[in-house]
Amino acid sequence: MEHRPVLVGPTVDLLAPALEDGGVFVDATLGRAGHAAAVLRRAPMATLVGIDRDPDALEESGKALAPFRDRVTLVRGRFAELAALLERLGAAPVRGVLFDLGVSSPQLDDPRRGFSFRGDGPLDMRMDPAQPASAEDIVNGYSENDLARVIGRLGEERFARRIAKAIIGARPVRGTAALAEVVRGAIPAATRRTGGHPARRTFQALRLEVNREIDELAAALPQAIDVLEPGCRVVAISYHSLEDRVVKRRFVEESRDCTCPPDFPVCTCGAHARIRVLVKRPIRPPEEEQASNPRSTAAKLRAAERLATGVSHGPS
Ligand SMILES: C[S@@+](CC[C@H](N)C(=O)[O-])C[C@H]1O[C@@H](n2cnc3c(N)ncnc32)[C@H](O)[C@@H]1O
């Protein structure tokens, strides 16, 4: 299935004003370049640095962005290395950064990529095929405790322990269909009928673990703030509560002055707000978008604007 970008209107409305007179826009999750093309169309003086860790995404985006060729630089890399990638290109400071998190529809729909519990394919799930560890390494290599921890935390799956035990008992597990069947069998029959496909949460957990998605995001957000010019914006669209929590916390933290505990007599942290949060409650796709693009139903958009002043709060 072709990738339909989510919340394009609000994303462009938030990012385009700062790009009116030109400047660099960074799409840190280029995918199929739906958002990137929309921003370039609305801001005809702007240039794009498009980042993705998936070589297929870069190849396809290169074609989609052909009409803007002279304004586009595409880079293969992880957004946790955002500042270094931009420094190498001499592109910072920039006038907008977008994170549209997770996987794209073409990644999800191609059984050879192993992201989906529907159909059958290798247990891969690597966004970048050069990454050393695949989902199969985790499924067949992690201890029961580690599997239960990953599935419980990253999948928010209440039957994580039972699933981990079932996986250990079924090893070696080869292929997505085999794993989906093991998970289905581990979940009590009475609860299988609710909450979507029984393997959905386990597959999400494995995907997040394989690609270290939460760590990537936590590392990238402060860098995005570092590289922004004052008055310019970072937009993050997330698709599940773990990601959204990381974005929300980082934005709240970076928008506060001193973060010392309230009982400290004087400030020892020296922190000053670096951003202003633009949307207090996340923007959700309107009903029509949710109905026509099921991938959008869980989407939450948060945005913040760089202030002229501020001192980094460091890692959270
Ligand atoms: C939801 S898709 C983006 C879709 C895009 N906005 C569009 O309109 O087509 C997310 C993309 O981000 C990429 N990605 C996810 N995590 C990444 C990371 N840590 N570093 C670089 N790219 C990443 C994925 O490979 C995927 O292509």
The ligand as an SDF file (V2000), in Angstrom:
LIG
                    3D

 27 29  0  0  0  0  0  0  0  0999 V2000
    6.0950    6.9560    9.4460 C   0  0  0  0  0  0  0  0  0  0  0  0
    7.3930    6.8730    8.3250 S   0  0  0  0  0  0  0  0  0  0  0  0
    7.5190    8.5230    7.7210 C   0  0  0  0  0  0  0  0  0  0  0  0
    6.5970    8.8000    6.5980 C   0  0  0  0  0  0  0  0  0  0  0  0
    6.7950   10.1660    5.9610 C   0  0  0  0  0  0  0  0  0  0  0  0
    6.4850   11.2320    6.8660 N   0  0  0  0  0  0  0  0  0  0  0  0
    5.9870   10.2980    4.6830 C   0  0  0  0  0  0  0  0  0  0  0  0
    5.2210   11.2560    4.5540 O   0  0  0  0  0  0  0  0  0  0  0  0
    6.1270    9.4570    3.7920 O   0  0  0  0  0  0  0  0  0  0  0  0
    8.8000    6.7960    9.3720 C   0  0  0  0  0  0  0  0  0  0  0  0
   10.1150    6.6760    8.6200 C   0  0  0  0  0  0  0  0  0  0  0  0
   11.1400    6.9970    9.5540 O   0  0  0  0  0  0  0  0  0  0  0  0
   12.2110    6.1050    9.4040 C   0  0  0  0  0  0  0  0  0  0  0  0
   12.8490    6.0350   10.7250 N   0  0  0  0  0  0  0  0  0  0  0  0
   12.3130    5.5700   11.8720 C   0  0  0  0  0  0  0  0  0  0  0  0
   13.1860    5.6800   12.8830 N   0  0  0  0  0  0  0  0  0  0  0  0
   14.3030    6.2520   12.3640 C   0  0  0  0  0  0  0  0  0  0  0  0
   15.5490    6.6500   12.9150 C   0  0  0  0  0  0  0  0  0  0  0  0
   15.8270    6.4490   14.2110 N   0  0  0  0  0  0  0  0  0  0  0  0
   16.4490    7.2440   12.1190 N   0  0  0  0  0  0  0  0  0  0  0  0
   16.1710    7.4630   10.7990 C   0  0  0  0  0  0  0  0  0  0  0  0
   15.0080    7.0840   10.2030 N   0  0  0  0  0  0  0  0  0  0  0  0
   14.0860    6.4950   10.9730 C   0  0  0  0  0  0  0  0  0  0  0  0
   11.5850    4.8040    8.9590 C   0  0  0  0  0  0  0  0  0  0  0  0
   12.5150    4.0290    8.2420 O   0  0  0  0  0  0  0  0  0  0  0  0
   10.4200    5.2950    8.0890 C   0  0  0  0  0  0  0  0  0  0  0  0
   10.8010    5.3520    6.7460 O   0  0  0  0  0  0  0  0  0  0  0  0
  1  2  1  0
  2  3  1  0
  2 10  1  0
  3  4  1  0
  4  5  1  0
  5  6  1  0
  5  7  1  0
  7  8  2  0
  7  9  1  0
 10 11  1  0
 11 12  1  0
 11 26  1  0
 12 13  1  0
 13 14  1  0
 13 24  1  0
 14 15  1  0
 14 23  1  0
 15 16  2  0
 16 17  1  0
 17 18  1  0
 17 23  2  0
 18 19  1  0
 18 20  2  0
 20 21  1  0
 21 22  2  0
 22 23  1  0
 24 25  1  0
 24 26  1  0
 26 27  1  0
M  CHG  2   2   1   9  -1
M  END
$$$$
